[in-house]
């Protein structure tokens, strides 16, 4: 089950924070290791801003599957299909289980879930 799809951009996080916060009304949900901005009215509507060069390759968006077991299952299916996993299945210190996979269009996707 997909809980949300989160667009990712890279660039000046301070400038993005000012633009998306002051112009569009998003609030800061997290500042490290990336800047996460969200709608105060709909917290699942989020945008991730990473500093340039933080991730290589850089994902274009993230798909939150809700449960770490769902991430494991998606990883197993991606491997079974021979898709290119470009970042290994990892439990990150900031509390997410994730991997990056290249979809059939060449887009890198961060598949994730928060750890309990």
C-alpha angles and dihedrals in degrees: 000000000000112000096185144335115231123199116222128209131175127217145079103353094196092053091045090050090053095046100043093038103041100030101034102024101240117151130220112260097169136000103188138091084358134001111259117192124188142180112261090217096044110027093186089065099089143159125203120210118189127186113256113278096013095125127030111225096023117219118231093213143350130236114208109208093186099230132057089227089060089053089052090050093048090049092051091050093047090052091045089054092049095243116160111258103203098181119033127242102278141171102222122214090238091064111268134112110215151147134191120233131182110234122217090270092056094255116141112228127194107219109197152154132188115255118241 
